[in-house]
Amino acid sequence: MDVNFVKRRSAKKWEFIISGEETILNPFKKKLALNKNISFVSFNKPHPQIDEVRFIIKGKSIKSSVKKAVSDLKSELTSLAKLF
């Protein structure tokens, strides 16, 4: 999975493109949407044959919110893996 920033207009909005694996993006989006510092989160895949997804996040403390979402997902997936 590759991440390339398209725009980083301010500390309150991040826009980036993710290439490669995309199955984790819905849980990632959900984690961010539940964070009180995030006011908007969305992603768009322009075409099924294009291997890129454009992600937009708006809010406060975006960097720490993204880190927390990734950490939470990693923890949940590790717990799930232990069940098998």
Secondary structure, DSSP 8 states (H G I E B T S, - for coil): -EEEEEEEEETTEEEEEEES--TTHHHHHHHHHHSTTEEEEEEE-S-TTS-EEEEEEEESSHHHHHHHHHHHHHHHHHHHHHT-
